[in-house]
Amino acid sequence: MRSSHSLDRIHTAFDGTQLVADAGLLLPATLAQHLGLDDLVEEYLDLGKKPGAPNPGDKLMTLVMSALAGGDCIDDAAALRAGGTRRILGFRVKAASTLGTFLRSFRWGHVRQLDAVGRHLLARAWAAGAGPGDAPFTIDLDSTICETYGLAKEGARHHGYTGSAATTRCSRSRQGPANVLMGGCARAGQPPSGRRPVPARDGRARAGSRCRRPLTLRADSGFYAHAVVAICRKTDIRFSVTARFHGKRLRNLIESIPETA
């Protein structure tokens, strides 16, 4: 006899107070608590009198933990309210409707406030021993294409050269075999990559490293621009940027650089 149900119609749920969903979140939640992420958000993120302004720390922590658990929309944050999960996270888990109000209150300036949160969080993490130590430190600037769900999203108003809605400019720091994301900026796909290089522009690398060791910035020809070089010189960062050859004169200048230089 054929079964009266199929796998795509099965719904599983639990409400036991002794059960925990995604118990692995205990580790990042503990780390966030020790680094004071909640306090940083409360200090630097100011939504003014917008409806989503109260308790930004709890709301951001809910979104972060939901993303770490595999959530890709605000409704997925409901999993954090299952069973006894809230007791191990160390913050007040917010409902999906509250998170929606919170996110709709954001403007571009508020994203820059979150950049400040990330900058100070990185500094705290590296001061606690997560930094590169005495090893050479290289910042890799690169661009990546990120899909969006509509052209109304900031940075997605025009299609880029690939036909995708948005191009996100990301900066990654590489420490040996590790690859740590230091910052990123969502923007339209048409402007050149070097127009707003992050995180070198806001001193994030220097603030995070808390050292005088030489830092090196490495980038492809998309970042071959005066603005990138100016920032490196201002913040005392060595740089290696692939040059776009525009003729014999520039090629001769580069080839004249001694191998020992």
N, C-alpha and C positions, 0 to 999 in steps of 0.2 A: 504494500500500500504506500502511495506517495505521501510524504510528510505534508501537513497542512501549513507549515511555515518554512521560510527560507532564511538564510543567514543575513540578508540585507534588511530583514524586518525584526531582528532581535535588538532589544534595548536593555542594556545592563545599567543598574544603578545601585547605590548603597547609601545608607544613612546611619550606619553604626558609629557612635561617638568615639569608639576605640580604634577605628580604622583611619588610615591616612592615605590620601592620594598623592602620588609623586613624592614619596618620602625623601628622594634624593635632593629635593630643594632645601633640605636642612643645611647642607653645606654652603651653598651660595647665600642663603639667608643669614647664616652665622657670620660669614665673611662681610656681608653688607652691613651687618650690625656693628661689627668691630671697627669697620672703616668709617662708620657714621654717615652712610649714604642718606638715610632719612633726614638727618639734621642738615646736611648740605642742601638738600632739595628745599627744606623749609626756609633756609637762609637766603638762597639765591633765586628761587623761582617765585615770582610775584605776579599773580594774575589780576591784581587790583580788585575791582568790585564785580568781576565776571562771575557767572553762576557756578563755575567749577573751581573757584579759588580756594575754598577751605580745605585744609588737610592735604596739601599736594604731596607730602612725603608718602603717606599711606597709598595714595592713588598711583603714584609712579612705581612704588614697590610692587603693587598688585600687578601692574602691566609688565614689569620686568620678570617677575616670577612666572607669570602666565606664559610669556614668550619662552623662557627657559624650559618650561614644561611642554613646549610644542604648540602653544596656542598661536593662531594667526589672525584672530579677530577678537573683539572685546567680549563677545559672548563666551569664548573659551575660558575666560577668567573665572567663570562659575565653578570650574573644577576645583579651584582653591578653597571653595566653601564647603566641600564635601566632607562628611565625617568630622574627624578631629584634626584636619589639615591645618586649620587656622592657628592651632595652639603651637605648632612648631615653627611658624614663620616669623613671629616676633613683631607683627604689625597688624593693623585692622584691615582685613581684606574687604575691598569695596565691591559693590554690585556692578554688573555690566552697564546698567543704565547710568550710574554715577560716573563711570569711566568715560562713557560717551559724552556726557556734559563737560567733563574735564578736558577731553581732547578737543572738543569744538571751541573751547575758550582760548586756544593757542593762536598766537600770531608769530610773525617772524622774530620779533624781539624776544619772545619767550623761549624760542629755540636757542637763541644765543645765550640766554640765561642757563639753559641746560648744558651748553658748551662749557660754561664756567664750572658747573657741577662736575662735569667729566674731567676737567683740568685739575681741579682740587682732589678729586677722587684718585686720579692717577698718581698725583704727588704723594698722597697718603699710602697708597699701595706700594709704591716704590720705596718709600721711607720705611715701610714695614718689612722690606726684604724681597719684594717681588720684582725689583728693578734689575738692570743688567749687571750691577756690581761694577767691577773694573774691566769688564769685557768691552770690546769695541761696539759702538752703537750706531746703527744705520737706520735712517728714516727713508722708507720707500713711498714715493707718491705715485698714485695710480688712479685710473678712472674705471668705473664699472657701470654696466647698464642694469638698472633695477626696474622691474615691472611695477606699475601702479594700477589702481582700480578706477582711475578716471582722470581726465585732464584738468579737473578743478583742484587737484592736489598741488601744493607748493612745489615748484620745480618740475612740473609735468604739463605745462601749458603748451608746449610745442614738441613735436616729434624730432628726435635726434637723427643723426646720419644713418642709424641702423633701422629706423622706422619704429623704434620703441618709444614709449611715451616720455620717459625721464632718464636722465643720466645723473648718477650720484657720484660726486667726486670724493674719493676716499683716500686717506693717508694711513699707511701702515708702518709700524716700527718693527724692524726685524732684529731679533737678538739671537744669534746663532741659529739653531734649527727652529726656534719658536717664531711665531708671527702674530704680533699683538696689534689689534686695531686701536689706533690712538684717536682717530676722529674721522668725521665724514661730513659732507654737505650735500643735500639734495638740491639739484638745480636743473634748469632746462638743458637739453642736450646740444643746443647750438653754440653756446659760448665756448671759447677755447679752454682747455684744461688748466692752464697756468694762471687764469684770471684771479682765482681765490684759493691759493694753496693752503691747505690745513694739514697739520696743526702748527706748522712752522710760523705762520703769521701771528699767532697769539702767544708765542713763547711757551707752548705746551711742553715741548721737548725739554727746554731748560728748566721749567717749573717742576716737571716730573723727575728729571734726573738728579737734581740737587747736587751737581758735581761740576767740576771744571774739565772733565775729560772731553777730548775732541769728539764732536758729533758730525756725522756725515749725512747729507741728503742726496738721495739717488733718484733720478727720474728720467723718463723717456722724452722724446722730442716734443710731446704734447705740452710739456712744462718749460720749453725753451722760450723764456720770456724775461724781460728786464725786471718785472715785479718779483719773480721767484729769486733771482740772483740778489736783488736788493735786500730782500728779507733775510737771506742767508748771511749776507755781509753784516747786516745790522745786528743779528743775533749770534754772530761768531760761529756759524755752522759751515763746515766745509761742504762742497757740493760737487756732484758729478751729474751733468745733464747732457743728454744726447743732443747734438747740434744739428739743425737743419742746414744742409749745405746750400748756400745761395751763390756759389761762384768760386772761382779759383782763388781769389784773395783770401776768403775765410779758410779755405782748405790749407793754403800755404801757412797761415798764421798758426793753425793747430799743429801742422806737421813740424813747425819750427820749435815747438815745445820740447825741451830735452827729456829723454826717457827717465832721467833721475829727478826731474822736477816734481 
